Each structure stands twice: as C-alpha cells, then as structure tokens.
Amino acid sequence: MRVILVVLLVLLIAAQVRLWGELRDVRELRAQLQEQIDDNARLQARNDALAAEVDDLRGGLEALEERARSELGLIREDEEFFLIVDPRVLERQP
C-alpha cells in the first residue's frame, strides 16, 4: 500500500512539473504572438502610408512637383528662389 502511495505521489509531482513547464511555454508563445501582432500593425501602417503616397504620385503632377521641391530643391522656370540665412550662423563660420 505504501509503495502505491509513493508511486502515485511521484506521478503527481511529475505531472505538476510538466504542467508548469507547459504553462511557461504558453506564456512565452503569447508574448511572441503579441510582438508579432504589434510588428504587423506597424508594418501595415507603413504600407498604408506608402500606398497613399503611390496614389498621390499617380494622381497628378502636384504631388510629383511637391516631392521634387521638398526632396530635390527644384524650382520652376518662372519662379525666383530666395535663401534666407541667419546672420548668427554666418558669424560662426571660419
């Protein structure tokens, strides 16, 4: 009788160890899943922004012109360019 109780106790302890190990694995998997969901949301927002930019560029010359102005510093033939410089920046130059 005593041997049966010891065997049952050992089996119970083994089952508990396995259960707690699997619960730890479930927590880790849930954390990984949440990380993946967050990454997917960030990437989806980036894709949406890029898709909107593509639509703007396909939609007309205004978006293309704005991009050329802001990123390349281009101006039209009939425009004048004025560069306003802070005098304090010029004083610091050697």
Secondary structure, DSSP 8 states (H G I E B T S, - for coil): -HHHHHHHHHHHHHHHHHHHHHHHHHHHHHHHHHHHHHHHHHHHHHHHHHHHHHHHHHH-HHHHHHHHHHHH----TT--------HHHHHH--
